[in-house]
Amino acid sequence: MIDQPLLSDAFESGEDFAIAMDARDPLKEYRDLFFIPKFKGADCVYLSGHSLGLQPKSAGAYIQEGLKDWAELGVEGHFHAKHPWMPYHRLLREQTAELVGAKPEEVVVMNSLTVNLHLMMVSFYRPTASRHKILVERGAFPSDQYAVKSQIRFHGFDPASSLIELGPERGESYLRDEQIESFIERSGDEIALILFGGVNYATGQFFNLEQIVRAGRARGCIVGFDLAHAAGNLPLKLNALGPDFAVWCSYKYLNGGPGCVAGCFVHERHASSYDLPRFAGWWGHDEASRFQMGPEFRAMAGAEGWQLSNPPIVSLAALRASMDIFHQAGMESLRTKSVRLTAYLESLLRESSPSKFTIITPPEPTRRGAQLSIRAQHSGRALCERLTAEGVLCDWREPDILRVAPIPLYNSYHDVFRFVQHLKRAVS
Ligand SMILES: Cc1ncc(COP(=O)(O)O)c(C=O)c1O
């Protein structure tokens, strides 16, 4: 029974099965496009792509091209490099738009994630005396919590009364769709901004973005998403979904490298909202007159109008290498493999030592991406350290969560099999 099983009960537990699944994997050649870290001369079991994606082997050549142009052309590289630096960020526009289901003018690659989140809140968090609250999922990534609290204080409000953190019902591990929707319906007229992670970093829950946008917009709220754990992990349709903005980083599922330049989406309905307050920089200025160096800022249309600075070529070059691979593989094919690979991981975990840990990520494929979060309540961080010492790389989030993500571009069924063998030994 090794033909394309989708349901977890179609999986078999032996190593032969994993090897046979890899042999039939239509995306198996993609693994070879990445450097897999080594342990004692063999490939590590690398299940940390939710934290830092692996380096495409082609990244060096993309970066080298920029370095060579810089060495040979100096400042002239802005216009005469093989890919001139002046419009370099546009090389990523079409593929980024394709990746998140947006129109090209709705996306821009710039800055870092938290910076982009602040820039978006400057424009889209406009609190008033009666509508000043920000709704986030409880347990949002700390940087997002710090960012929203600082924005609330910046506007003279108090997070104690202006920040709502919606958590799961007692005894449950994740938020139910109905709970989010009914909360927005009930309290929407006090909420200025709904800011949800697409996929929660700790639980791996993929929220029902469509429902959140629909419910939020029906109540007059601005809706934004932090897609750090969703971009490159799940197919997205941002233009059709219609959030006001979204931001994401490029060093996790997008393999752009540590600290790589981030992504930003602004829905087309705001493309010409020049009256929105925004923090301005020269790269967001109308391109045609940017080099007239005039004193007054005039924003470009679309997401590019939120840019501040001229683009970081080396970082963008590394990201181009990965985005070319994504474009070739296609997000739908990647997702098809990802659903199976994660279901396979889940099925092996359920078979082995179920009393030692609990999977807190939702079981439905529609409510999660690649990541499974495993609550290892009796083990502590030492469990993750034991795995690392054996060349098995996943990560630990306090107090008791082991996060594991098989990445369809470069992880194999055999990686998943090996991980579960190591985990069983480590908890026993
Ligand atoms: C969900 C989420 N939001 C925000 C951040 C912060 O990202 P950055 O340091 O790139 O601003 C991270 C980093 O891992 C994250 O996972």
The ligand as an SDF file (V2000), in Angstrom:
LIG
                    3D

 16 16  0  0  0  0  0  0  0  0999 V2000
    5.6490   34.7420   13.9550 C   0  0  0  0  0  0  0  0  0  0  0  0
    6.8700   35.6080   14.0180 C   0  0  0  0  0  0  0  0  0  0  0  0
    6.7200   36.9290   14.0460 N   0  0  0  0  0  0  0  0  0  0  0  0
    7.7890   37.7550   14.1300 C   0  0  0  0  0  0  0  0  0  0  0  0
    9.0790   37.2430   14.1820 C   0  0  0  0  0  0  0  0  0  0  0  0
   10.2330   38.2130   14.2800 C   0  0  0  0  0  0  0  0  0  0  0  0
   10.9090   38.2800   13.1000 O   0  0  0  0  0  0  0  0  0  0  0  0
   12.1050   39.3310   12.7890 P   0  0  0  0  0  0  0  0  0  0  0  0
   13.1750   39.0740   13.8000 O   0  0  0  0  0  0  0  0  0  0  0  0
   12.5490   38.9490   11.4330 O   0  0  0  0  0  0  0  0  0  0  0  0
   11.5420   40.6870   12.8800 O   0  0  0  0  0  0  0  0  0  0  0  0
    9.2800   35.8610   14.1310 C   0  0  0  0  0  0  0  0  0  0  0  0
   10.6370   35.2980   14.1710 C   0  0  0  0  0  0  0  0  0  0  0  0
   10.8660   34.1250   14.2210 O   0  0  0  0  0  0  0  0  0  0  0  0
    8.1400   35.0180   14.0680 C   0  0  0  0  0  0  0  0  0  0  0  0
    8.2590   33.6860   14.0590 O   0  0  0  0  0  0  0  0  0  0  0  0
  1  2  1  0
  2  3  1  0
  2 15  2  0
  3  4  2  0
  4  5  1  0
  5  6  1  0
  5 12  2  0
  6  7  1  0
  7  8  1  0
  8  9  2  0
  8 10  1  0
  8 11  1  0
 12 13  1  0
 12 15  1  0
 13 14  2  0
 15 16  1  0
M  END
$$$$
